[in-house]
Amino acid sequence: MNEEIPGRLSPYARCPPRAMLPGSPAPEPLPRRIGGFFLFRFLTALPDDLADAVAALLDPFERAGRLVGRLFHGPGLRGGRASEAGRFALALHGFHWTRWQDETDGPYGMFTACPGRAGAARLAGTVTVRPPWGRGDPDRAAHTAACALRRVPRLRRRPTRVDLAFADGSWAALRMDTRADAARLRAALVPTRTREAPASEAQAPDIGVRPVRTGHKVDARGTTQ
C-alpha cells in the first residue's frame, strides 16, 4: 500500500528524555524549569494576557485528566526506549525535533503499511513512518520497522487505536485521525494468503493405479504367495 495515512503516536505514551532526542539537546536551565511551573506562569501572565493566565491554571487539571485517560487507555508504549517500539517512537519525536527544535503536541506522522505473507515463518508486515510535512521536502526522512497487529484488550479498544507489535515483544499504540484511517491501516497489515501451494505439497492425482504391496512373492503362474 503506497497511500500515506495520517496519525500520531498515542498521547498516553510518555515523552522521551531530552538527552535521547536528535542532537542530544542540553537540559533546560533551572530558571526556565521553574518558570514553566503553572503558578509562576499564572502570576507572570496575569497582568498582560488573561487567556494565558487561565490556561496556566488549567494545566494541573489537564494533567489529572491525562492520568485518568492513561488508566483507562493503558500504557501507549511497552518495551523501553532501546526496544524496536522505542526506536519507532523516537523516530516520530525526532522528525519534529529536527524541524522545530522544540517540543510539540505530536508526534504526528504519515504511515504506510505493507502486509506480510500468510503461511510464512513470520507473519509480520512493515510500517514506514514519515514526517507529516510534504513529500517534496528534502528533510523528509523515513523510518521502517517490521511489525504486526497487536490484539488490544477488549476494555481498552478504541475505534481510532491501532497497536503495532514488534519482533522483540515490544509494542506501540497509535491514534489515527479517523476511524476510516485506523481501519485502512489495520487492513493493510493483514497477512495475504499464498495464491499457489508449493509443487512439493500438491496432492498427486488419482489415476486408478494402486501401489504393489511389498513383503509378498509372485510365482510364475501369477499366484501371490
C-alpha positions in Angstrom: 0.0 0.0 0.0 1.6 3.3 -1.1 -1.1 5.5 0.4 0.1 7.6 3.4 -2.3 7.6 6.3 -2.1 10.4 8.8 -1.9 9.6 12.5 0.2 10.0 15.6 1.8 8.2 18.5 -0.6 7.6 21.4 -0.8 10.7 23.6 -0.5 8.4 26.6 3.0 7.2 25.6 5.5 9.0 27.8 7.8 11.6 26.2 11.4 10.5 25.9 14.1 12.4 27.9 15.6 15.4 26.1 19.0 13.6 26.0 17.6 10.9 23.7 16.3 13.4 21.1 18.4 14.0 18.0 21.5 16.2 18.7 21.3 15.4 22.4 20.0 18.9 23.4 21.2 20.2 26.7 18.7 20.1 29.6 16.7 23.2 30.3 18.2 25.6 32.9 16.7 25.7 36.3 15.1 29.2 36.0 13.3 28.1 32.8 12.0 25.0 34.5 10.8 27.0 37.5 9.2 29.5 35.1 7.3 26.7 33.5 5.5 25.8 36.7 1.8 26.6 36.4 1.7 29.0 39.4 4.6 31.2 38.1 3.1 31.2 34.6 -0.2 32.4 36.0 1.5 35.2 38.0 3.6 36.4 35.1 0.8 36.2 32.5 -2.0 37.7 34.7 -1.2 41.4 34.1 -0.9 41.2 30.3 -2.5 38.0 29.0 -5.6 36.8 30.8 -6.1 33.9 28.4 -2.6 32.6 29.1 -3.1 33.0 32.8 -6.3 30.9 32.7 -4.5 28.3 30.6 -1.8 28.1 33.2 -4.4 27.5 36.0 -6.0 24.7 33.9 -2.7 22.9 33.5 -3.0 20.8 36.7 -6.5 19.7 35.7 -5.2 18.7 32.2 -2.5 16.6 33.8 -5.0 15.0 36.1 -7.3 14.2 33.1 -4.3 12.8 31.2 -3.6 10.5 34.2 -7.2 9.3 34.3 -7.1 8.7 30.5 -3.9 6.6 30.8 -5.6 4.5 33.5 -8.4 3.6 31.0 -6.3 3.5 27.9 -3.3 1.7 29.4 0.3 2.4 28.5 1.0 3.6 25.0 4.4 2.0 24.7 5.9 -1.2 26.1 9.5 -2.3 25.9 11.6 0.7 26.7 13.5 3.2 24.5 16.0 0.6 23.4 13.4 -1.7 22.0 12.1 -1.7 18.4 8.9 0.0 19.6 11.0 2.6 21.4 13.1 3.3 18.4 9.9 3.7 16.3 8.6 6.3 18.8 11.9 8.1 19.0 11.9 8.4 15.2 8.5 10.2 15.4 9.8 12.5 18.1 12.9 13.1 16.1 11.0 14.3 13.0 9.5 17.1 15.0 12.7 17.9 17.0 14.9 18.2 13.9 12.5 20.6 12.2 11.4 22.9 15.1 13.9 22.2 17.9 11.1 22.3 20.4 8.6 20.1 22.0 5.3 19.8 20.0 1.9 18.4 20.6 2.7 15.5 18.4 4.4 13.5 17.4 2.4 13.2 14.2 3.4 11.2 11.1 2.3 9.7 7.9 2.1 5.9 7.9 2.5 3.4 5.0 1.9 -0.3 5.6 2.9 -3.4 3.7 1.3 -6.8 4.7 3.2 -10.0 5.5 2.5 -13.3 3.8 0.3 -15.9 5.4 1.9 -19.3 5.8 5.4 -17.9 6.1 7.5 -18.3 9.2 7.0 -14.7 10.1 3.7 -13.0 9.5 5.0 -9.5 10.2 4.5 -6.8 7.7 6.3 -3.5 7.6 5.2 0.0 8.6 7.1 3.1 7.3 6.5 6.4 9.1 7.5 9.7 7.6 7.1 13.3 8.9 3.7 15.0 8.3 5.1 17.7 6.1 5.2 17.4 2.3 6.8 14.8 0.1 9.0 17.3 -1.7 10.8 18.5 1.4 14.4 17.4 1.3 14.4 17.0 5.1 11.6 14.4 5.0 13.3 11.3 6.4 11.7 7.9 7.0 11.8 5.0 9.4 10.7 1.5 8.5 10.1 -1.3 11.0 8.8 -4.9 10.8 5.7 -5.3 12.8 2.2 -6.9 13.0 -1.1 -6.0 14.5 -1.4 -6.5 18.3 -4.6 -7.7 19.9 -5.9 -4.9 22.1 -7.7 -5.9 25.4 -11.4 -5.5 25.0 -11.9 -2.8 27.6 -9.2 -0.7 26.0 -10.2 -0.9 22.4 -11.0 2.3 20.6 -12.1 2.9 17.0 -9.1 5.0 16.2 -6.5 2.9 18.1 -4.0 0.7 16.3 -1.4 -1.3 18.2 1.8 -2.4 16.5 3.7 -5.5 17.9 7.4 -5.9 17.1 9.6 -9.0 16.9 11.3 -8.4 20.2 8.0 -8.4 22.1 7.6 -4.7 22.4 4.6 -2.8 21.1 3.4 0.8 20.5 0.0 2.3 20.3 -1.1 4.7 17.5 -4.0 7.0 17.4 -5.2 7.7 13.9 -7.2 10.8 12.9 -10.4 9.0 12.0 -12.0 5.5 12.3 -11.6 5.1 8.5 -7.9 5.8 8.7 -7.5 3.2 11.5 -9.5 0.6 9.5 -7.3 1.2 6.4 -4.1 0.7 8.4 -5.4 -2.5 10.0 -6.5 -3.8 6.7 -3.1 -3.0 5.1 -1.3 -5.1 7.8 -3.5 -8.2 7.4 -1.3 -11.1 6.1 -2.0 -12.0 2.5 -2.7 -15.7 1.7 -0.4 -17.6 -0.6 -2.1 -17.9 -4.0 -0.5 -21.2 -5.1 0.6 -24.1 -3.0 4.2 -25.4 -3.5 4.6 -28.2 -6.0 6.1 -30.5 -3.4 2.9 -30.1 -1.3 0.5 -30.6 -4.1 -1.6 -33.7 -3.9 -0.9 -36.3 -6.6 -3.9 -37.0 -8.9 -5.7 -40.3 -8.5 -5.4 -42.2 -11.8 -6.6 -45.6 -10.6 -3.2 -47.2 -10.1 -2.6 -48.7 -6.7 0.9 -49.4 -5.3 2.0 -53.0 -5.1 2.4 -54.4 -1.6 5.8 -55.4 -0.5 6.6 -58.5 1.5 4.8 -61.0 -0.9 6.2 -63.1 -3.7 4.6 -63.9 -7.0 5.3 -67.2 -8.7 5.5 -68.0 -12.4 1.7 -68.6 -12.7 0.9 -65.2 -11.2 -0.2 -66.5 -7.9 0.6 -64.4 -4.9 2.3 -66.3 -2.1 
